[in-house]
Amino acid sequence: MNQIDMIDIQRRAIQIVDIKRQPRRIKNNYREETMSAVMTVVAMGLVVVLGIATWVIFGY
């Protein structure tokens, strides 16, 4: 007797499950990013102005 004949294969129904999800809507809150960018530009401007003021006052 062949070993293949001895194996009992049970067929099971394949269940199809819909796993598609609705995409989440991302809230576009750009205020924090805008404020961060503005503060960065202001800080860079202050560094330049203070560097020029130091150069003028102290002659470096």
C-alpha positions as CSV (number, residue, x, y, z in Angstrom):
1,M,0.0,0.0,0.0
2,N,1.2,3.4,-0.9
3,Q,1.7,6.0,1.8
4,I,-0.1,8.6,-0.2
5,D,-3.2,6.4,0.0
6,M,-3.1,6.4,3.8
7,I,-3.1,10.2,4.2
8,D,-6.6,11.6,4.9
9,I,-6.8,15.1,3.5
10,Q,-9.7,17.1,4.8
11,R,-10.8,20.0,2.6
12,R,-11.9,23.1,4.4
13,A,-13.8,26.0,3.1
14,I,-11.8,29.1,2.5
15,Q,-13.4,32.1,4.1
16,I,-12.8,35.3,2.3
17,V,-12.6,38.2,4.8
18,D,-12.7,41.8,3.6
19,I,-9.9,43.5,5.5
20,K,-10.0,46.7,3.5
21,R,-10.2,49.7,5.9
22,Q,-11.3,53.1,5.2
23,P,-8.3,55.4,4.9
24,R,-8.0,57.7,7.9
25,R,-8.2,61.4,7.1
26,I,-5.1,63.2,8.4
27,K,-5.9,66.4,10.0
28,N,-3.8,69.1,8.3
29,N,-2.6,71.2,11.2
30,Y,0.2,73.2,9.7
31,R,0.2,75.8,12.4
32,E,2.9,74.2,14.5
33,E,5.1,73.6,11.5
34,T,4.6,77.2,10.3
35,M,5.4,78.6,13.8
36,S,8.5,76.4,14.0
37,A,9.7,77.6,10.6
38,V,9.1,81.2,11.5
39,M,11.0,80.9,14.8
40,T,13.9,79.3,13.0
41,V,14.1,82.2,10.5
42,V,13.8,84.7,13.3
43,A,16.6,83.0,15.3
44,M,18.9,82.9,12.2
45,G,18.2,86.6,11.6
46,L,19.1,87.4,15.3
47,V,22.3,85.5,15.0
48,V,23.3,87.5,11.9
49,V,22.3,90.9,13.5
50,L,24.1,90.1,16.7
51,G,27.2,89.0,14.8
52,I,27.2,92.3,12.9
53,A,26.6,94.3,16.1
54,T,29.5,92.5,17.8
55,W,31.7,93.1,14.9
56,V,30.8,96.8,14.8
57,I,31.1,97.4,18.5
58,F,34.1,95.3,19.4
59,G,35.9,95.5,16.0
60,Y,36.3,91.8,15.6
